[in-house]
Amino acid sequence: MIFPRTVLLAACLASASLPAAAACGNTSATSSPAEVVQAQVDAYNAHDLAAFTACYADDARVIDLSGKRPERKGQVALKQAFTFLGQVPKGFGVDILKRVVNGPVVIDLEHVRGLPPGKHAPDSLAVYEVRDGKIATLWFPPPT
């Protein structure tokens, strides 16, 4: 089940610089890795599955480095894994606490917001590799 994984790992990030409907539709192969990741965050926080998955390469991989969740590979797997976005409360999303960019790699420290009362998720890291204007790989290191 992906929702708890996302809650615990904060699968994606926050902000509001682009309208969700545009998100990765406004990025291209020449977009910076930070722009691509931010567009993905905006789509995630808007619960826009189509815009969210458009930020990923056709053969993208999402890897939980704790080994507790199977690797997701490709658009179909991403769409299945993130279908919960259409069912979460409006306030659910992630905020970026810190971002580091080094070449094609973007590392975000994320905080989940909008969880039900009594639920808590630790802040966590998401490590993105962006190639040709799309997220090629996303790693979630285990939380401490």
N, C-alpha and C positions, 0 to 999 in steps of 0.2 A: 504494500500500500504506500503510495508516494506522499500523501499529505503529511504524515508524521515525519517522514524523511525531510521534506521541505521545511517543516516547522523546525526540526532539530538542526538542519544544516543551512537553513535560509537560502534556499536554492537560487534566489536572485536578489536583486538589489533595489535601490530607491533613488528617487528624484522626481522631477517633473519638467524636464527641459523640452521634450517633444510631445506632441499629442500622441496618445497611444495608437490611434488608428494609423498614423504615419510611421511611427517607430522605425523599424528597419527598412521601410520603404524609402526613407530619406537617406539611408546609408548606401555606400557603394564600395567597390574594391579599393578606392582611394581614401575612404573614411579612416580616421585614426582608430586604433583598437579601443581607446576610451570612449569614443563616440558610439561605436557598435555595442559595447557592453552597456553603456548608459541607455541606449535605445531599447535594449533587452530588458533592463530594469524598469523602464517606464511602462513597457508593455505588460510585464509581470504585475506591477502594481496596479495597472488598469484592468487586470484580469482578462486581457485580450490574447487568447491562445494563438490565433493566427499571426498576429504581429510578433508575439514572443518567439514562436518557432521560426518565423522568417529571418530571425537574427542568426540562426544556426545553419551551418553547412549541411548539405544533404546527407553526408556521412559523419556528422558530428558525434562525439562521444561524451557522455557524462559519467564520471567515475567517482564513486565513493571510496576514498582511500582507507576507510576503516574496514572495508570488506563486508560490511553488514548488509549492503544492498547490491544487487547485480548491476553491472555496467549497462547503460542505455546507449544504443547506437542507431543513428539515423532518424529521419524526420518522423516516421511512423511511431517509433518507440518514444520519442520526445512528446508527441501529441498524446499518446496514451498515458504517459507518466504525469503530464501536467493538466489533464482534463479537470482536475479538482479546481482549477482557477475559476471555472464557471460556477462553482458552488460555495466559495468562501465569502465571508462577509465583506462588505464594501471597504472597510478600514484595514483589511488584511494586506500586508505587504512587507517590504523590507526597507530599511534605511541604511545608507552607506555611512559608516562611521569613519572610515579611512580608505583611501585608494592609492595604490602604488602602480605606476606604469613603467615597464621596462621593455622597450621594443614591442613585440607582438603580445607580450604578457601583461595582463591586468589582474591585480590582486586586490580584492575588496574584503574589508572587515564589515560584516553585516549584522544588523539587529532586526529581529522579527517584531512586527507590531500588529496589533489587531487580533491577538489570540483571545480565546474565550477566557472568562474569569477563572483564575486558579491554574491556568496553563502558562508555562514559561519555557523559553528556548534560550540556550546560551548563545552569546554572540559567536559568530563563526566566520571562517574564511571561505572564499570562493576564488579559485585561480583559473583564469580564462586564457586560452591561447587563441588569438584572432589571426586568421589568414584570409587574404583576398576579400576583406570586408564582411566576413562571417565568423562566428565562433566555431572553431574546429574542435576544441576540447575544453571541457570544464571539469576541474578536479575539486572535490570537497575533502580537505584534510580532516582527520578526526578532531572533534572538539576536545579541549583540554579539561 
